[in-house]
Amino acid sequence: MKRSLKALAVVILVGGAALFAARPFVPFTPFGGGDDRLSGPPPLYMDLEGEAKVTAITLADLSDSEIEDRARRPVETIVQVRSGEKLTELLGRAGVASAEATQAIDALITLFDPRQLKAGQKVTVTHAPAPHGFGRGEFSKVSLATDPIRDVFARRTDKGGFKADQTTRPVSKQVAHYSGSIKSSLYESAMAAGVPVQVIINMIKALSYDVDFQRDIQQGDSFEVMFEGWYDTKGKLVRPGDILFAGLDLSGSEIQLYRYEDSLGATDYFNAKGESVKKALLKTPVDGAKITSGFGMRNHPILGYSKMHKGIDFGVPPGTPIQAAGDGSVEMAGPNGAYGNYVRLRHGNGFATAYAHMSRIAQGVHTGRRVMQGQIIGFVGSTGRSTGPHLHYEVLQGNNQVNPMSIKVPTGVKLAGKDLDRFQGHKRQTDLMMAQIPSATHMAVSALAKMGPKKN
């Protein structure tokens, strides 16, 4: 009997110890921090060692002095912004009283517009340490990163109100250089090479005047890009800047674009001959376009007989924004028979463009209105005589439709004289810079300046 009681006592003790060890422990205060405030955490959590490594700590691991030290630290809670959530609502969710939240936001608004909060963004809410060592004290600070470089915060003052301030992370301006072979698409291949997404998007926009990304790019073609960026002390890119050079080698045909500021301070991209990349008309007025029907005779999908197709059909999802192919004035905007919702723009040099089957026309686009190249004029749909969502796009020379893919549209500025000489000097400096920076690396501007021209 005694042996049985001893065995039972041992089981109870072991079981109790196991339950205590398995019980989740929440430390009195968080420690660590880190600056990576833009990554995606759970909606609400304690910031433990930069949110990356959570180490199981028990009171038995700490000395009395360490426990007391932790109890005296401010309590920081990082809260993630929900979709459509206001800063007042977020602070309320973090346990801040309405009146104090209003005071803090009134101070913070001098440095940051709370309406610019984005879903997923993180806000750090700080409370003073609890006076008795347990829980937390009064709300003392709210802070957030407005961009990868700047943090803003509102802190409680000795008088009880709140005062706003800001801090910036140390960064340096550097130049990065990337190149690579295209396997499937420019976007995917540049991503795989390490080029930031925003740089790729800007690169595609700059090249889109000369490149049909559906038909011109083949497997084995190559790309090269050089851009400015701001890097932190660990060499991490925190914000990309301007593209200085973008180039493609398309089956031996080279396209090279240089960013150049002319003598009047205007900035644009120019090819190696000093010709502006901008054309009077864009090649494609919708992003991600796939040509589903070209210009010329075809068997009409609805009428059932051969008929001249006087434009190009781009297959894109419904609702895709449609851009004005060039600067001009609205000649017609509204329903137009088989064309459905239709817009026609009159440009300079005798050209016009037309856009048909829109789901709707953009607000403010009406007859007589001026539009700029790239401005959204409507959205892809399937109105009129249409078998499905697509954009029917026409280019007219005079009053006659012509093939948008074969016409030679007027180019933009062509540098000449002293401006051309100045550009050629700038081009040589850009080429030298690319030669000095190995691919997939970046180098400080000051270091490049010290290297100077290479001696023969």
Secondary structure, 3 states (H helix, E strand, C coil): CHHHHHHHHHHHHHHHHHHHHHCCCCCCCCCCCCCCCCCCCCCEEECCHHHCCCCCCCHHHCCHHHHHHHHCCCEEEEEECCCCCCHHHHHHHCCCCHHHHHHHHHHHCCCCCHHHCCCCCEEEEEEEECCCCCCEEEEEEEEEECCCCEEEEEEECCCCCEEEEEEECCEEEEEEEEEEECCCCHHHHHHHHCCCHHHHHHHHHHHCCCCCCCCCCCCCCEEEEEEEEEEECCCCEEEEEEEEEEEEEECCEEEEEEEEECCCCCEEEECCCCEECCECCCCCCCCCCEEEECCEEEECCCCCCEEEECCEEEECCCCCEEECCCCEEEEEEEECHHHCEEEEEECCCCEEEEEEEEEEECCCCCCCCEECCCCEEEEEECCCCCCCCEEEEEEEECCEEECCCCCCCCECCECCHHHHHHHHHHHHHHHHHHHHCCCCEEEEHHHHHHHCCCCC
